[in-house]
Amino acid sequence: MDADELQLFFKDLGENVSREEAERWMAAADKDKSGFIEFNELVEATLRYLLAKYENEMQGRSSVSMKRVVVEQQYSLAIPPAEDDEEEEEEVPEDLAHLSIAEQQKKIKIRSAYMMFLGTALVLLFSDPMVDVLSEVGARTGIPAFYVSFVVAPLASNASELIAAYNYAQKKTSKTISISVAALLGAACMNNTFCLGIFAALMSFKSGGLVWEFSAETFSILFVEFVIGYIAMKKTQRLIDGLIVLLLYPTSIFLVFLLENVLGLD
């Protein structure tokens, strides 16, 4: 849609927009600088116009200033600033940028399924040798198996997720930071819950010959779960909450040591 068609569009909506106002609208709505307004750009620009019109009516004004719509309305709570929009556009892979939105979603889903399948295959392939390596490291260094499994292994297995969340949060927008925090909180709770579920299933269905020696570890995991759950339910996470979460890892290791060596809990 060009500027002339945009004027006709507003005329159909019962709005009288001058050529200058239409060109100003075009400059703000045409984010890819193609010289035309595409469907998605038109939807966002129309929403911005309707929000400005609604705010004007709430303030007792009848007309909508194009300057207010183009310059001021983009900072409304309902519409993110243009910088955020540019950052979100960067999320689309370069080789898919020329495709339509429907085709992009299809390609991304296929690529995601392929990468998940490949990652699962790699985990199945290297998990058994990884366990043997960790056991051998513990035997050669004299470090108890628990500390090898709960200190070295988590750092090796979860480092990639931590780095990915950190890099995503580096965009420093409320949306990216919220997604990164939610991903880390979900991973922490889900991993621990999944591990406890596996332990409980093993003890329930294969109790013969198995001795429960994980009480200290279980109490430590539950303690971390409750603290993370309390922080996650808070509407606002602050820097002090991040420091508390950061200290939970060494605290949980110390708690296991305290329960086993001081309180005698197996």
C-alpha positions, 0 to 999 in steps of 0.5 A: 500500500502506497501513500495514495492508497493509505489516504483512501484507506483512512477515507473508508474509515471516515478519517480525513488525512492529508497527503503530508500526514499520510507520508508521515504515517508511511515513514513511521509504519514502513519499517523495512524501508520498502516504500510500501506498507505491508499487511503486518505494518498496516495492522500495527500502525492502525492499532497505534492510531486507534490507541491514540484516538481512544486516549484523545477521547478519554482526554476530551479531544476529538481529533487525532494528531498524526504527530502524536500517533507517529512520535508519541504513541509508539511509547505507549504501554501497549506499543513497544518502542521502535528499538524493541521492534528492531531487536525482535525482527533480528530473531528471524534467521537471515536465510528465512527473512525473505519468506512470508510469516507462515512459511517462516513458522513452518521452516522454524518448526521443522528446523526445531524438530530436527535439532531436538531429534539430533540433540536427543540422539547425541544425549543417548549416544554420549550419556553412558560414556559420560557416566563412565568418565565421571565415575572414573574421575571420582575413583582416580581423584578420591572425590565422592561420587555425589560431588562429582555428579552434583558439582561437575556434571551440572556445570557441564550439562547446564552451562550451555543453557545458562550461556544461551539465557545470558546472551538472550538477556543481553538485549536488555529489554523487559521481554527478553529478560523475562523470557531468560529468567522464566527459562532458567526457573523452569529448567531448575524446577523441572530438572530437579522434579524429574530427577526426584521422580526417577529416584522415586520410580526406581525405588518403587518398581525395583526395590529389591537390592536397592538401598535408599541413600539419598535423604540428604540430597533429597532434602537439599533439592526440596529446599532449593525447589521451595526457595525458587518457587517462592521467588518465582511467585513474586511479581517483581524480581530484583537484583537481591533475588538474583543474588539469592538464587546464585547462592543457592548452588553452593548452599545446597552443596554445603547443606548436603555436607552438613546433613551427612557429616554433622547430622548423620543423615544418609 
